[in-house]
Amino acid sequence: MVDLSANCAGIRSPNPFWLASAPPANSGAQVQRAFDHGWGGAVWKTLGTPIQNVSSRFGAVSYAGKNAIGFNNIELITDRPLEVNFKEIYDTKKKYPKHAVIVSLMVETKEEWKDIIKRSIDAGADGLELNFGCPHGMCERGMGSAVGQEPSVNERITSWAVEYSTVPVLVKLTPNVADIVPHGLAAKRGGAHGVSLINTIKSIIGVDIDRFVPNPRVGSQSTNGGYCGAAVRPIALHMTAALARTPGFGIPISGIGGVTNWRDAVEFMLLGSSSVQVCTEVMLRGYRIVEDMIEGLEDYMRTHGFQRLDDFVGKAVPGFSEWGELDLNYETIAKIDAKTCIGCQLCVVACHDGAHQCVHPPKNGTSRVPTIDESECVGCNLCQIVCPVPGCITMEAVDNGFTPATWNQHLTEGAKLRPKKGAH
């Protein structure tokens, strides 16, 4: 048996799958139902001075028949009384003592932070998450991403929280910055035990072209919201990896952003996350998705010989480097499997119109299989990406006789680079 138990910044849970701070973690009844389905932890929907939310609140982007690959919300923090939230936190932790209950917080003054932190811990919180990421509504009041975008403010408020807290403190970082690293380091300087990222991305999800107002519509107006869902995962992975590889950072990460299945979760963990948080996919498909996530993670660990999560957390970080350190003499070319090719010619169109004109129509009327001019193929992968038949097009390494050489080596040492292709 593999061990799925997680320890993220001192917050322990039966597995690394946590509900993110959002509507699925809005109440005790919801969190308890999630725990019954197998979630290892939950970050309670952000507590602060309760607000009045708007109607409507959500929007989505669909593409190629897939519903809601991108999701947008203009909902703010809790609109329920703090007394009710704290009672439900207490009841939930008492009923599920082995599960992680993390309380997300967002207030303004030092005294407010002191008070709400004490109340959260008294209610049984295993950890705190400081919401420095909300990109709409709250930032206009000087909270959320208004804090997260200013490293000095991030550091100062984090230091308050760490001073007043007797449980681990995570800082939830905003992606609405040019470089995530200074903000992660600011959280560390403030004493944070770990960080979570990413929060949602400032966005407009779309426009009602008949009413002439952005969506989601609130009467005759709308506003920018927070973008999340599967579409933001590449951004979240990059920011997670950027922090994980930064010398001097070295504190745990809880990964968030577009996790839809166990594979997504494994990607975050390979890039340094000790736990993963999920919101949008739960909103679209329900709590039961965690059952497949647990089963998939167990199978992955068994297949790769991993006994514990720590055996592979961060294992892909050394493989993430700057462009100047990539081997420019490494070469691949496309190969088409004639037995499985269906002759759709999508690779021909894509290569001629969007790449390097090396995939050509069949040479005679009897063949359905395109041909590849290997002398011009740059190994860009586009033909493989558009091919509808899994495994039909593969990218195969070429032994070109050149020793590995990076651009940096070429500049400093005069390393020889292989001849360019696609220069016609």
Legacy VTK file of the C-alpha trace (Angstrom):
# vtk DataFile Version 3.0
C-alpha trace
ASCII
DATASET POLYDATA
POINTS 424 float
0.000 0.000 0.000
1.164 3.509 -0.795
0.872 6.313 1.755
-1.156 9.309 0.539
-0.959 11.261 3.793
0.160 14.842 3.233
2.027 17.399 5.302
1.909 20.864 3.795
3.654 23.433 6.010
2.774 21.423 9.104
-0.882 20.998 8.102
-1.551 17.270 7.958
-4.310 15.573 5.976
-5.206 11.994 4.926
-4.408 12.860 1.312
-3.163 15.930 -0.603
-6.551 16.853 -2.085
-8.084 19.955 -0.501
-11.123 21.990 -1.412
-10.020 25.512 -2.298
-11.543 28.513 -0.571
-14.653 29.035 -2.701
-18.381 28.177 -2.861
-17.758 24.402 -2.417
-16.286 25.188 1.047
-18.894 27.746 2.056
-20.550 25.868 4.924
-20.084 23.099 7.422
-22.626 20.857 5.700
-20.736 21.146 2.426
-17.288 20.539 3.887
-18.512 17.553 5.889
-20.124 16.046 2.800
-16.847 16.576 0.924
-14.908 14.804 3.676
-17.331 11.883 3.439
-16.443 11.545 -0.243
-12.727 11.452 0.557
-11.331 14.994 0.436
-8.326 15.283 2.726
-8.812 18.916 3.650
-10.762 22.073 2.969
-9.916 25.756 2.945
-13.015 27.489 4.290
-14.548 30.188 2.092
-12.835 33.435 3.057
-13.954 34.982 6.332
-13.970 38.698 7.011
-16.645 41.317 7.452
-19.623 39.613 5.709
-20.604 41.280 2.464
-23.605 41.510 0.131
-22.952 39.564 -3.075
-24.410 40.272 -6.516
-26.665 38.360 -8.895
-25.601 36.936 -11.295
-22.048 35.868 -10.420
-20.526 33.242 -12.747
-19.500 33.024 -16.382
-17.696 30.444 -18.496
-15.805 29.862 -21.730
-16.527 26.759 -23.791
-14.321 25.501 -26.605
-14.449 22.589 -29.052
-17.444 21.026 -27.367
-15.918 21.168 -23.903
-18.039 23.067 -21.434
-16.470 25.641 -19.118
-12.768 25.133 -19.803
-12.451 28.616 -18.346
-14.574 29.920 -15.495
-15.108 33.411 -14.120
-16.691 34.660 -10.927
-17.476 38.043 -9.402
-18.525 36.575 -6.055
-16.738 37.933 -2.997
-16.012 36.536 0.475
-18.534 35.033 2.894
-21.931 36.643 3.130
-22.830 34.627 6.240
-22.376 35.819 9.851
-18.965 35.030 11.349
-20.598 33.430 14.389
-22.317 30.905 12.120
-19.095 30.151 10.248
-17.064 29.643 13.422
-19.686 27.317 14.917
-19.681 25.214 11.742
-15.880 25.121 11.677
-15.895 23.898 15.279
-18.525 21.244 14.555
-16.727 20.073 11.403
-13.339 19.743 13.068
-14.851 17.930 16.026
-16.570 15.437 13.717
-13.553 15.010 11.377
-10.470 15.373 13.594
-8.074 13.776 11.087
-9.043 16.034 8.193
-7.421 19.410 7.596
-9.604 22.465 8.146
-7.835 25.617 6.983
-9.552 28.979 7.395
-9.110 31.638 4.721
-9.062 35.182 6.088
-9.278 38.715 4.719
-9.588 41.828 6.889
-7.936 45.260 7.005
-6.470 46.503 10.270
-3.955 44.877 12.588
-6.540 44.566 15.346
-8.999 42.913 12.969
-6.343 40.381 11.974
-5.578 39.671 15.618
-9.231 39.145 16.478
-10.212 36.960 13.527
-7.079 34.811 13.822
-7.825 34.097 17.491
-11.432 33.241 16.721
-10.419 30.945 13.862
-7.954 29.046 16.027
-10.428 28.832 18.900
-12.888 27.264 16.453
-10.364 24.522 15.659
-8.537 25.668 12.537
-5.527 23.501 11.637
-4.067 26.354 9.610
-4.786 29.778 8.190
-4.682 30.987 4.595
-4.278 34.732 4.099
-6.259 35.751 1.018
-3.952 38.206 -0.744
-5.279 37.295 -4.165
-8.919 38.230 -4.795
-8.795 40.387 -7.987
-12.240 41.985 -7.818
-14.374 43.833 -5.307
-12.192 43.325 -2.263
-9.088 44.815 -3.906
-11.100 47.974 -4.460
-11.445 48.124 -0.669
-7.695 47.782 -0.119
-7.675 44.021 0.464
-7.151 40.914 -1.671
-4.832 41.504 -4.610
-4.265 45.098 -3.462
-2.170 43.475 -0.717
-0.779 40.673 -2.865
0.601 43.037 -5.486
2.714 44.967 -2.956
5.535 42.850 -1.481
6.095 45.205 1.459
2.406 45.101 2.434
2.341 41.334 1.935
5.335 40.960 4.254
3.930 43.288 6.915
0.486 41.680 7.171
1.988 38.199 7.023
4.196 39.090 9.978
1.103 40.187 11.937
-0.622 36.886 11.217
2.407 34.813 12.151
2.776 36.788 15.383
-0.826 36.142 16.400
-1.190 32.576 15.137
-0.363 29.332 16.920
-1.077 27.276 13.758
0.657 27.294 10.353
0.058 30.307 8.116
-0.187 30.035 4.335
-0.169 33.116 2.105
-2.400 32.847 -0.966
-0.604 34.677 -3.772
-2.144 36.591 -6.656
-1.122 35.790 -10.248
-1.879 39.365 -11.274
1.793 40.333 -11.148
4.671 40.340 -13.629
6.852 37.993 -11.563
5.594 35.788 -8.732
9.000 35.316 -7.093
9.297 38.655 -5.218
5.848 38.093 -3.744
6.622 34.565 -2.589
9.860 35.776 -1.020
7.966 38.606 0.707
5.642 36.038 2.284
8.653 34.073 3.469
10.263 37.174 4.966
7.018 37.795 6.808
7.379 34.369 8.422
4.823 32.411 6.390
5.030 28.666 6.865
4.029 28.173 3.233
2.244 29.695 0.258
-0.710 28.707 -1.883
-1.078 29.690 -5.526
-2.543 30.742 -7.750
-5.605 32.780 -6.928
-7.825 33.826 -9.826
-6.731 36.008 -12.749
-8.329 39.393 -13.357
-10.521 39.002 -16.441
-13.646 39.730 -18.454
-15.148 36.393 -19.458
-17.114 37.696 -22.434
-19.628 40.234 -23.684
-23.372 39.996 -24.280
-23.358 41.235 -27.882
-27.093 41.984 -27.875
-27.317 43.857 -24.577
-23.849 45.432 -25.016
-22.623 44.617 -21.528
-19.911 42.239 -20.246
-20.851 38.938 -18.606
-21.889 37.892 -16.031
-24.509 40.616 -16.218
-25.786 42.440 -13.160
-28.656 44.499 -14.492
-27.178 46.748 -17.160
-23.561 46.481 -15.966
-20.803 44.056 -15.042
-17.227 44.109 -13.816
-13.973 42.231 -14.134
-13.878 38.955 -12.245
-11.521 36.141 -11.346
-10.600 33.641 -14.084
-10.040 30.020 -13.090
-10.646 26.484 -14.307
-8.657 24.190 -16.591
-7.563 27.053 -18.851
-5.406 28.663 -16.146
-3.451 25.530 -15.224
-0.401 26.344 -17.417
-0.068 29.722 -15.702
-0.425 28.148 -12.268
2.142 25.460 -13.050
4.657 28.042 -14.210
4.282 30.189 -11.105
4.468 27.156 -8.827
7.656 25.959 -10.509
9.173 29.447 -10.520
8.939 29.589 -6.740
9.939 25.970 -6.177
13.232 26.431 -8.032
14.091 29.818 -6.500
17.166 29.630 -4.248
16.354 30.831 -0.763
12.596 30.249 -1.049
12.295 26.724 0.274
8.907 26.812 2.028
6.013 24.465 1.182
3.548 25.161 -1.614
-0.128 24.308 -1.935
-0.863 24.257 -5.667
-4.070 25.697 -7.090
-5.345 26.390 -10.586
-7.208 24.192 -13.045
-6.842 20.817 -11.319
-9.437 18.571 -12.988
-8.075 15.072 -12.338
-5.271 13.109 -10.691
-2.845 13.775 -13.547
-3.186 17.521 -13.062
-2.557 17.071 -9.362
0.563 14.994 -10.024
1.904 17.741 -12.309
1.575 20.300 -9.513
3.266 17.953 -7.071
6.129 17.161 -9.436
6.694 20.921 -9.630
6.858 21.305 -5.865
3.345 21.297 -4.375
2.822 19.386 -1.133
-0.957 19.625 -1.481
-3.346 20.600 -4.264
-6.543 22.607 -4.008
-9.575 22.243 -6.260
-12.517 24.556 -6.832
-13.918 24.870 -10.360
-14.014 21.181 -11.203
-15.974 20.522 -8.007
-18.418 23.268 -8.959
-18.907 21.648 -12.365
-18.901 17.957 -11.393
-19.360 17.637 -7.643
-17.385 16.312 -4.680
-17.185 12.742 -5.988
-14.385 13.602 -8.409
-11.964 13.101 -5.519
-12.619 9.361 -5.578
-11.054 9.073 -9.036
-8.260 11.431 -7.982
-7.350 9.217 -5.035
-7.485 6.037 -7.109
-5.441 7.576 -9.922
-2.792 8.924 -7.560
-2.454 5.543 -5.849
-2.025 3.776 -9.214
0.529 6.358 -10.344
2.582 5.950 -7.199
2.511 2.158 -7.389
3.464 2.202 -11.085
6.458 4.454 -10.428
7.554 2.799 -7.200
6.755 5.782 -4.965
5.836 4.896 -1.399
5.146 8.388 -0.053
4.280 11.763 -1.553
7.701 13.117 -0.614
9.232 10.590 -3.001
8.100 12.641 -5.995
7.144 16.124 -4.770
9.437 18.500 -6.677
10.935 15.766 -8.842
10.382 17.759 -12.065
11.766 21.051 -10.730
15.365 20.387 -11.911
13.965 19.894 -15.415
12.636 23.480 -15.508
15.333 25.868 -16.717
15.797 29.088 -18.643
15.696 28.999 -22.455
19.404 29.763 -22.656
20.181 26.479 -20.901
18.291 24.262 -23.376
20.299 21.958 -25.666
20.082 23.544 -29.110
21.698 20.503 -30.697
18.959 18.140 -29.534
16.862 17.335 -32.604
13.582 15.557 -33.273
11.583 14.884 -36.436
8.001 13.789 -36.998
7.144 10.228 -38.006
3.715 9.131 -39.272
2.439 5.594 -38.653
0.967 4.577 -42.000
-1.112 1.816 -40.397
-3.083 4.150 -38.163
-3.171 7.303 -40.331
-6.745 8.068 -41.478
-5.707 10.497 -44.210
-7.479 13.523 -42.759
-4.624 15.831 -43.879
-4.975 18.044 -40.805
-1.234 17.802 -40.282
-0.635 19.029 -43.843
-2.805 22.107 -43.376
-1.334 22.906 -39.972
2.266 22.523 -41.119
1.827 24.532 -44.321
-0.180 27.359 -42.781
1.145 27.456 -39.226
4.577 25.880 -39.111
7.469 25.004 -41.434
6.020 23.489 -44.634
7.606 20.067 -44.216
4.474 17.846 -44.174
3.141 17.340 -47.703
0.080 15.688 -49.260
0.399 12.044 -50.379
2.623 11.678 -53.430
0.186 9.525 -55.390
-3.534 9.035 -55.617
-3.540 5.638 -53.941
-1.961 6.603 -50.632
-3.732 8.508 -47.853
-0.564 9.073 -45.821
1.174 12.482 -45.972
4.926 12.579 -46.433
7.464 14.383 -44.279
10.469 16.221 -45.646
12.865 15.363 -42.823
15.455 17.821 -44.099
13.014 20.646 -43.306
11.251 19.223 -40.215
12.175 21.236 -37.114
10.373 18.957 -34.656
7.880 21.634 -33.603
5.171 19.089 -32.570
2.300 20.937 -34.302
1.397 17.991 -36.548
1.250 15.721 -33.508
-0.953 18.207 -31.659
-3.582 18.451 -34.424
-3.605 14.737 -35.286
-6.924 13.169 -34.140
-5.442 9.646 -33.844
-3.494 9.055 -30.609
0.006 7.759 -31.301
-0.220 8.135 -35.070
2.402 10.891 -35.200
5.427 10.639 -32.945
8.457 12.864 -32.465
11.659 10.850 -32.660
15.135 11.969 -31.614
17.801 12.254 -34.311
21.465 11.344 -33.857
22.891 14.305 -35.751
26.466 13.940 -34.557
26.535 17.235 -32.651
27.421 17.339 -28.969
25.000 19.065 -26.592
25.337 22.849 -26.600
23.247 25.631 -25.097
22.877 29.195 -26.299
24.786 30.377 -23.250
27.639 27.997 -24.093
27.570 29.202 -27.684
27.966 32.800 -26.529
30.616 32.221 -23.865
32.543 29.218 -25.176
31.848 29.280 -28.897
30.062 25.919 -28.781
29.134 24.702 -32.284
25.426 24.616 -33.139
23.819 22.306 -35.709
22.669 23.906 -38.993
19.286 25.608 -38.965
16.312 24.056 -40.720
13.278 25.703 -42.162
15.284 28.616 -43.580
13.769 28.354 -47.060
LINES 1 425
424 0 1 2 3 4 5 6 7 8 9 10 11 12 13 14 15 16 17 18 19 20 21 22 23 24 25 26 27 28 29 30 31 32 33 34 35 36 37 38 39 40 41 42 43 44 45 46 47 48 49 50 51 52 53 54 55 56 57 58 59 60 61 62 63 64 65 66 67 68 69 70 71 72 73 74 75 76 77 78 79 80 81 82 83 84 85 86 87 88 89 90 91 92 93 94 95 96 97 98 99 100 101 102 103 104 105 106 107 108 109 110 111 112 113 114 115 116 117 118 119 120 121 122 123 124 125 126 127 128 129 130 131 132 133 134 135 136 137 138 139 140 141 142 143 144 145 146 147 148 149 150 151 152 153 154 155 156 157 158 159 160 161 162 163 164 165 166 167 168 169 170 171 172 173 174 175 176 177 178 179 180 181 182 183 184 185 186 187 188 189 190 191 192 193 194 195 196 197 198 199 200 201 202 203 204 205 206 207 208 209 210 211 212 213 214 215 216 217 218 219 220 221 222 223 224 225 226 227 228 229 230 231 232 233 234 235 236 237 238 239 240 241 242 243 244 245 246 247 248 249 250 251 252 253 254 255 256 257 258 259 260 261 262 263 264 265 266 267 268 269 270 271 272 273 274 275 276 277 278 279 280 281 282 283 284 285 286 287 288 289 290 291 292 293 294 295 296 297 298 299 300 301 302 303 304 305 306 307 308 309 310 311 312 313 314 315 316 317 318 319 320 321 322 323 324 325 326 327 328 329 330 331 332 333 334 335 336 337 338 339 340 341 342 343 344 345 346 347 348 349 350 351 352 353 354 355 356 357 358 359 360 361 362 363 364 365 366 367 368 369 370 371 372 373 374 375 376 377 378 379 380 381 382 383 384 385 386 387 388 389 390 391 392 393 394 395 396 397 398 399 400 401 402 403 404 405 406 407 408 409 410 411 412 413 414 415 416 417 418 419 420 421 422 423
